[in-house]
Amino acid sequence: MKWDKLITTKRFGMENYYQGNHDGRTEFQRDYDRLIFSPAFRRLQNKTQVFPLPGSVFVHNRLTHSLEVSCVGRSIGNNVGRELSKKYPELASELSEIGAIVAAACLAHDLGNPPFGHSGENAIGTFFSEGKGVEYRDKLNITEAQWADLITFEGNANAFRILTHQFEGRREGGFVLTYPTLASIVKYPYESRFADAKKQKFGFFQSEVESYERIAEDLGIIRNPNNKDRYARYPLVYLVEAADDICYQMMDIEDAYKLRLLTFDETKELLMRYLPMKRRERAENEVFKMVSDENEQISYLRSSVVGTLIDGVSKVFIDNEEVILNGEFQGALIDHLPEELRDAYKHSSKVSVKKIYRAQMVLDIELAGYKIISELLDVLMSAVFEPEKAYSKQFLCRIPQQYNVSAESDYEKVQSILDYISGMTDVYALDLYRKINGMSLPTI
């Protein structure tokens, strides 16, 4: 892959039209602003990241997480752009935009996640693979590849759909973002039928295959040298992924400390592992003597670790640029950090699984979310595919018109249902669940 093709200002859905820049913003800054002001982005404020939405203690939701990932991604992108500009001075103008591209892509990376965190994804997939949705496999006129999309529903693929799909009454091209921003969010550039059986991750649904292929051809994204059914990753995907890896690890630890799932000493020990001995000594002997508040001490360590990891993954990318451009790089940037940092990250991950992701409050919200989404799917599928029933007629009137539940194909109908559900906030999904089960009534 070549940098002179990988970065372009071409917009999806507006390939033959260019208005020009009249307000001083670059095209990639316009992507960022377009995402910030979108309803889909605002809805992230009421979607679970890991912990239940805040009560007395404020923790991260999908929106605050995405904003922080964007900040970290911009820093990584600026580091990489600066170094690449030295290597390719003739492309300095284009390469200087990497930070802006990555920042915009980071804002968008979680747009496709349904309510209630990862349990929402699992609820949708298992509804069709082992729940009540199994019965629709023989009822619907749907291909094997399309069915694979449903039983392995993936938030990353759904984000690409939200950004590119023309919903009813909306303009062609979805968000009409630039090709580089769109390519930067596709972590798994292949169809669901080509996903690993164990991991079951993929980058786009059958309905968006042609859209991704169009982008890939224009940007010069090559096929994976080891698997021609897949594309190689667009290089900037690695930077978006690294920013996400850094943030969810560090911020989950900080949230766990605030919720007292981790003690001060446990949190401090986890974060200190990332720092070289001189930085640890400076923290103990200088910073902590000036700042005695334990919350501020944890914030200082978290900030120091984030900065250390930003520099680390930036260097990994630059050192492996040729391998990445050849589509031969294996794993994530985090996996290739120096041994000390890599070991600290692995240790944090183990502790997080044991003390954070299996905490009762986390499991409770996942179990509740699973039940809510499964019930909503059951009712919506019945309404859409049995529209002649009285209850179905009433329920169909409640679905916003942008979702084409009367589409020609069965696959498109199901996708419209999933578009509706995945766009819900936790609060909206819970409210709708209560109403359809007669547990609450609307107020006047």
Secondary structure, 3 states (H helix, E strand, C coil): CCHHHHCCCCECCCCCCCCCCCCCCCHHHHHHHHHHCCHHHHHHHHCECCCCCCCCCCCCEHHHHHHHHHHHHHHHHHHHHHHHHHHCHHHHHHHCCHHHHHHHHHHHCCCCCCCCCHHHHHHHHHHHHCCHHHHHHHHCCCCHHHHHHHHCCCHHHHHHHHHHCCCCCCCCCCCCCEHHHHHCCCCCCCCHHHCCCCCCCCCCCHHHHHHHHHHHHHHCCCEECCEEEEECCCCCHHHHHHHHHHHHHHHHHHHHHHCCCCCHHHHHHHHHCCCCHHHHHHHHHHHHHHCCCHHHHHHHHHHHHHHHHHHHHHHHHHHCHHHHHCCCCCCCHHHHCCHHHHHHHHHHHHHHHHHCCCCHHHHHHHHHHHHHHHHHHHHHHHHHHCCCCHHHHHHHCCCCCCCCCCCCCHHHHHHHHHHHHHCCCHHHHHHHHHHHCCCCCCCC
